Amino acid sequence: MKLPIKLDMEPMLSAPSANGIPEGDSWEYEPKWDGFRTLVFRDGDQVELVSRGARPMTRYFPEVLPAFRTLREKRLVLDGELVVVAKHGLDFGALQQRIHPAESRVRMLSEATPAWYIAFDILAAGDVDLRSRPLGERRKRLEAVLKGAASPIFMTPYTRDPKTANRWFEQFEGAGLDGVIAKSWTGTYAPGKRLWVKVKHQRTADCVVIGWRRSNDGKTLGALLLGLYDKKGTLHYVGHTSSFNAAEKRELIARLKPLETAIPAEEWNANPGRMPGGLSRWSRGKDKDTEWVGVRPELVCEVTYDKLEAGERFRHATGFLRWRPDKPPRKCGFDQIASAAEFDVRGIFRSK
């Protein structure tokens, strides 16, 4: 492909905000999509999809390729997100399932759970590298290139109004979005730099410690495994927390040693729920979740989280806050997880 940007370019990144959505005349705001960050390289009929980390993604999403070939700009580089839209919003679990080695499975899933591409930046058009241009100029170029674009290509909405951004932050959560991204309207595109600002939903939950996972080298603790009870009293694995230093890890191993139990733990034998384990398609053959040690569900900790995906598991690693010796493990249920009001993803593109 003869384009002014290489396929292995690291995309521009964002850093978390500690003070909410920033305000001022210099900012532009966009919804934060929960999908696979993907660069699109088009040179005539040749289209390549490349993930953050330069992993080829083209073969997994054949259904989106024809739409890119219909764009008026024959040679371009776009930045955006691949997402799967389900009945109740974005479905990251279904998106993960799209990464499959079998060609027949790829074809079937491309029809059963087709992806959308949400474009939010244009980095090159023809022979021109646009990364040194201000965002405002790139945005106008993106709008021109995508005018009349066919589904499944969409252009993310944006606003310069912080009040609108705050409304989006609350409203769009019901469609499965992560939050809001703030970008400098006059800023250039800096590959690999965390100059954008992300404002994500964050809440706290009390969870039962149901085990611990070994570190990659097997020498120490890698993470605590967390559980929640459903209304029937069944204990389910919901994720992990791993924000501990070396001294804390040694203390935790000593604290957990007397509570170790066989796998599956007695709690699951009596009333089985979801357990840790299962090979991730992103792990490339390393099944880290199976290297875990079960403990009796007696310890409770409070953690921060952004969302519980599909009502079953924390979307990202949680942050450890404190131990809760005052909280009975059986009181750590799914009922403490906040639910956002549902919002149709399609309505996002009609919002002003």
FIBAVO-523305 format. One line per 3 residues: number of its first residue (from 1); for each residue x negated, y negated, z negated of C-alpha. Coordinates in nm, 2 decimals, always signed. Example, Ala and Ser with C-alpha at 12.3 -4.5 7.8 and 13.67 -1.06 7.14 Angstrom:
% residues 2
1) -1.23/+0.45/-0.78 | -1.37/+0.11/-0.71
This chain:
% residues 352
1) +0.00/+0.00/+0.00 | -0.14/-0.34/+0.10 | -0.02/-0.56/-0.18
4) -0.20/-0.83/-0.38 | -0.15/-0.64/-0.71 | -0.28/-0.30/-0.80
7) -0.05/-0.02/-0.90 | -0.23/+0.04/-1.23 | -0.18/-0.32/-1.36
10) -0.07/-0.34/-1.72 | +0.25/-0.54/-1.75 | +0.29/-0.85/-1.96
13) +0.41/-0.76/-2.32 | +0.59/-0.91/-2.61 | +0.52/-0.96/-2.98
16) +0.78/-0.93/-3.26 | +0.92/-1.26/-3.40 | +0.92/-1.30/-3.78
19) +1.15/-1.60/-3.77 | +1.44/-1.51/-3.55 | +1.50/-1.66/-3.20
22) +1.26/-1.95/-3.13 | +1.42/-2.28/-3.03 | +1.29/-2.57/-2.82
25) +1.30/-2.70/-2.46 | +1.01/-2.47/-2.36 | +1.19/-2.14/-2.40
28) +1.39/-1.92/-2.17 | +1.59/-1.63/-2.32 | +1.69/-1.29/-2.17
31) +1.86/-0.97/-2.31 | +1.61/-0.71/-2.42 | +1.69/-0.39/-2.23
34) +1.64/-0.05/-2.38 | +1.49/+0.16/-2.10 | +1.17/+0.25/-1.92
37) +0.95/-0.06/-1.84 | +0.89/-0.01/-1.47 | +0.70/-0.20/-1.20
40) +0.83/-0.17/-0.84 | +0.58/-0.19/-0.55 | +0.74/-0.21/-0.21
43) +0.55/-0.22/+0.12 | +0.80/-0.17/+0.40 | +0.97/+0.16/+0.35
46) +0.72/+0.28/+0.10 | +0.84/+0.22/-0.26 | +0.65/+0.32/-0.57
49) +0.78/+0.31/-0.93 | +0.51/+0.28/-1.20 | +0.56/+0.29/-1.57
52) +0.37/+0.09/-1.84 | +0.05/+0.29/-1.87 | +0.04/+0.34/-1.49
55) +0.24/+0.66/-1.49 | +0.40/+0.74/-1.15 | +0.78/+0.75/-1.19
58) +0.90/+0.75/-0.82 | +0.99/+1.12/-0.80 | +1.21/+1.11/-1.11
61) +1.44/+0.83/-0.98 | +1.51/+0.90/-0.61 | +1.85/+0.74/-0.62
64) +1.72/+0.38/-0.67 | +1.47/+0.39/-0.38 | +1.70/+0.32/-0.09
67) +1.83/-0.01/-0.25 | +1.48/-0.15/-0.27 | +1.43/-0.08/+0.11
70) +1.73/-0.30/+0.19 | +1.58/-0.61/+0.02 | +1.51/-0.91/+0.24
73) +1.14/-0.93/+0.12 | +0.96/-0.64/+0.29 | +0.65/-0.65/+0.06
76) +0.69/-0.73/-0.31 | +0.62/-0.64/-0.67 | +0.89/-0.65/-0.93
79) +0.89/-0.62/-1.31 | +1.19/-0.48/-1.49 | +1.35/-0.18/-1.67
82) +1.50/+0.15/-1.56 | +1.82/+0.22/-1.77 | +2.10/+0.48/-1.77
85) +2.44/+0.34/-1.84 | +2.69/+0.57/-2.01 | +3.05/+0.52/-2.12
88) +2.96/+0.34/-2.44 | +2.65/+0.15/-2.33 | +2.29/+0.23/-2.25
91) +2.19/+0.59/-2.30 | +1.82/+0.62/-2.37 | +1.85/+1.00/-2.44
94) +1.99/+1.06/-2.09 | +1.71/+0.84/-1.95 | +1.45/+1.06/-2.12
97) +1.60/+1.37/-1.97 | +1.53/+1.23/-1.62 | +1.16/+1.31/-1.67
100) +1.17/+1.67/-1.56 | +0.92/+1.88/-1.37 | +1.17/+2.08/-1.16
103) +1.27/+1.91/-0.83 | +1.62/+2.07/-0.84 | +1.68/+1.93/-1.19
106) +1.56/+1.59/-1.08 | +1.81/+1.59/-0.79 | +2.10/+1.71/-1.01
109) +2.03/+1.44/-1.28 | +2.00/+1.17/-1.02 | +2.36/+1.23/-0.94
112) +2.49/+1.31/-1.29 | +2.31/+1.03/-1.47 | +2.20/+0.78/-1.21
115) +1.97/+0.50/-1.32 | +2.00/+0.12/-1.27 | +1.70/-0.11/-1.22
118) +1.72/-0.44/-1.42 | +1.48/-0.68/-1.26 | +1.35/-0.98/-1.47
121) +1.04/-1.10/-1.28 | +0.87/-1.10/-0.94 | +0.50/-1.08/-0.94
124) +0.42/-1.08/-0.57 | +0.59/-1.15/-0.24 | +0.43/-1.08/+0.09
127) +0.06/-1.16/+0.05 | +0.12/-1.41/-0.23 | +0.03/-1.32/-0.59
130) +0.29/-1.51/-0.80 | +0.15/-1.43/-1.14 | -0.02/-1.78/-1.18
133) +0.31/-1.96/-1.11 | +0.53/-2.08/-1.40 | +0.82/-1.85/-1.50
136) +1.08/-2.11/-1.38 | +0.93/-2.09/-1.03 | +0.91/-1.71/-1.03
139) +1.27/-1.69/-1.15 | +1.40/-1.90/-0.85 | +1.20/-1.67/-0.62
142) +1.34/-1.36/-0.78 | +1.70/-1.50/-0.74 | +1.63/-1.56/-0.37
145) +1.48/-1.22/-0.31 | +1.77/-1.04/-0.49 | +2.05/-1.24/-0.35
148) +2.31/-0.99/-0.22 | +2.10/-0.70/-0.36 | +2.30/-0.37/-0.37
151) +2.36/-0.16/-0.68 | +2.18/-0.01/-0.86 | +1.95/-0.32/-0.85
154) +2.06/-0.59/-1.09 | +1.90/-0.92/-1.20 | +1.90/-0.98/-1.57
157) +2.08/-1.29/-1.69 | +1.89/-1.57/-1.86 | +1.97/-1.89/-2.05
160) +1.78/-2.19/-2.17 | +2.03/-2.24/-2.46 | +1.94/-2.09/-2.80
163) +2.30/-2.08/-2.91 | +2.38/-1.86/-2.61 | +2.08/-1.64/-2.69
166) +2.20/-1.59/-3.05 | +2.55/-1.50/-2.91 | +2.39/-1.24/-2.68
169) +2.18/-1.11/-2.97 | +2.50/-1.02/-3.16 | +2.73/-0.93/-2.87
172) +2.51/-0.72/-2.65 | +2.41/-0.49/-2.93 | +2.74/-0.31/-2.87
175) +2.62/-0.22/-2.52 | +2.30/-0.06/-2.66 | +2.06/-0.34/-2.60
178) +1.76/-0.40/-2.84 | +1.79/-0.78/-2.89 | +1.66/-1.08/-2.71
181) +1.33/-1.17/-2.54 | +1.21/-1.53/-2.54 | +0.97/-1.65/-2.27
184) +0.79/-1.97/-2.19 | +0.97/-2.14/-1.90 | +0.64/-2.29/-1.78
187) +0.42/-1.99/-1.87 | +0.23/-1.78/-1.62 | +0.24/-1.40/-1.61
190) -0.05/-1.26/-1.81 | -0.10/-0.88/-1.77 | -0.14/-0.69/-2.09
193) -0.10/-1.00/-2.31 | +0.17/-1.02/-2.58 | +0.28/-1.38/-2.51
196) +0.65/-1.32/-2.49 | +0.85/-1.30/-2.81 | +1.10/-1.02/-2.89
199) +1.37/-1.05/-3.15 | +1.51/-0.71/-3.24 | +1.79/-0.59/-3.46
202) +1.65/-0.46/-3.79 | +1.84/-0.31/-4.08 | +1.76/-0.10/-4.38
205) +1.87/+0.25/-4.48 | +1.81/+0.48/-4.77 | +1.69/+0.82/-4.64
208) +1.60/+1.16/-4.80 | +1.24/+1.28/-4.74 | +1.28/+1.63/-4.60
211) +0.92/+1.70/-4.50 | +0.60/+1.56/-4.37 | +0.41/+1.59/-4.04
214) +0.04/+1.64/-4.01 | -0.18/+1.39/-3.84 | -0.31/+1.45/-3.49
217) -0.63/+1.60/-3.62 | -0.45/+1.81/-3.88 | -0.65/+1.67/-4.17
220) -0.40/+1.44/-4.34 | -0.04/+1.32/-4.35 | +0.09/+1.17/-4.02
223) +0.44/+1.08/-4.12 | +0.73/+1.14/-4.36 | +1.03/+1.31/-4.20
226) +1.36/+1.16/-4.30 | +1.72/+1.30/-4.33 | +2.07/+1.18/-4.38
229) +2.39/+1.36/-4.49 | +2.71/+1.36/-4.28 | +3.06/+1.36/-4.42
232) +3.06/+1.74/-4.46 | +2.74/+1.73/-4.67 | +2.52/+1.86/-4.39
235) +2.16/+1.72/-4.40 | +2.03/+1.61/-4.06 | +1.68/+1.51/-3.95
238) +1.70/+1.15/-3.82 | +1.34/+1.03/-3.77 | +1.02/+0.94/-3.94
241) +0.81/+0.67/-4.11 | +0.44/+0.65/-4.09 | +0.32/+0.31/-4.21
244) +0.08/+0.43/-4.48 | -0.29/+0.36/-4.53 | -0.55/+0.64/-4.61
247) -0.52/+0.61/-4.99 | -0.14/+0.62/-4.98 | -0.15/+0.93/-4.75
250) -0.36/+1.12/-5.01 | -0.12/+1.02/-5.29 | +0.18/+1.12/-5.08
253) +0.04/+1.47/-5.01 | -0.02/+1.52/-5.38 | +0.33/+1.40/-5.46
256) +0.49/+1.62/-5.20 | +0.29/+1.94/-5.27 | +0.51/+2.06/-5.56
259) +0.82/+2.01/-5.35 | +0.71/+2.21/-5.05 | +0.95/+2.48/-4.94
262) +0.99/+2.73/-4.66 | +1.10/+2.62/-4.31 | +1.39/+2.60/-4.26
265) +1.45/+2.46/-4.60 | +1.72/+2.62/-4.83 | +1.93/+2.31/-4.76
268) +1.95/+2.39/-4.39 | +1.99/+2.77/-4.45 | +2.31/+2.69/-4.64
271) +2.45/+2.44/-4.40 | +2.24/+2.39/-4.09 | +2.20/+2.05/-3.93
274) +1.95/+1.90/-3.69 | +1.59/+1.99/-3.77 | +1.26/+1.84/-3.67
277) +1.09/+1.99/-3.36 | +1.13/+2.02/-2.99 | +0.89/+1.92/-2.72
280) +0.91/+1.57/-2.59 | +0.86/+1.53/-2.22 | +0.63/+1.23/-2.30
283) +0.41/+1.45/-2.52 | +0.23/+1.62/-2.22 | +0.22/+1.95/-2.39
286) +0.14/+1.85/-2.75 | +0.44/+1.94/-2.97 | +0.35/+1.73/-3.27
289) +0.70/+1.76/-3.42 | +0.65/+2.14/-3.49 | +0.34/+2.07/-3.71
292) +0.55/+1.99/-4.02 | +0.59/+2.10/-4.38 | +0.93/+2.11/-4.53
295) +1.00/+1.98/-4.88 | +1.30/+2.00/-5.11 | +1.53/+1.70/-5.05
298) +1.47/+1.52/-5.38 | +1.29/+1.20/-5.29 | +1.46/+0.89/-5.15
301) +1.30/+0.60/-4.97 | +1.43/+0.28/-4.82 | +1.32/+0.21/-4.46
304) +1.38/-0.05/-4.19 | +1.52/+0.06/-3.86 | +1.64/-0.11/-3.54
307) +1.91/+0.14/-3.42 | +2.04/+0.49/-3.46 | +2.05/+0.64/-3.11
310) +2.38/+0.81/-3.02 | +2.46/+0.82/-3.39 | +2.20/+1.09/-3.44
313) +1.84/+0.97/-3.47 | +1.64/+0.65/-3.52 | +1.54/+0.52/-3.18
316) +1.19/+0.41/-3.30 | +0.97/+0.49/-3.60 | +1.10/+0.33/-3.91
319) +0.91/+0.10/-4.15 | +0.86/+0.22/-4.51 | +0.98/-0.04/-4.77
322) +1.00/+0.13/-5.11 | +1.09/+0.44/-5.31 | +1.44/+0.46/-5.45
325) +1.42/+0.68/-5.76 | +1.76/+0.54/-5.87 | +1.94/+0.67/-5.55
328) +2.08/+1.03/-5.55 | +1.98/+1.21/-5.23 | +2.34/+1.31/-5.17
331) +2.43/+0.94/-5.15 | +2.21/+0.89/-4.84 | +2.46/+0.93/-4.57
334) +2.53/+0.81/-4.22 | +2.81/+0.58/-4.36 | +2.54/+0.32/-4.45
337) +2.44/+0.28/-4.08 | +2.60/-0.03/-3.93 | +2.79/+0.00/-3.61
340) +2.81/-0.28/-3.35 | +3.13/-0.36/-3.17 | +3.13/-0.19/-2.83
343) +3.05/-0.41/-2.53 | +3.06/-0.31/-2.16 | +2.71/-0.33/-2.00
346) +2.87/-0.46/-1.68 | +3.00/-0.76/-1.88 | +2.64/-0.87/-1.94
349) +2.60/-0.97/-1.58 | +2.92/-1.18/-1.60 | +2.82/-1.36/-1.93
352) +2.71/-1.72/-1.93
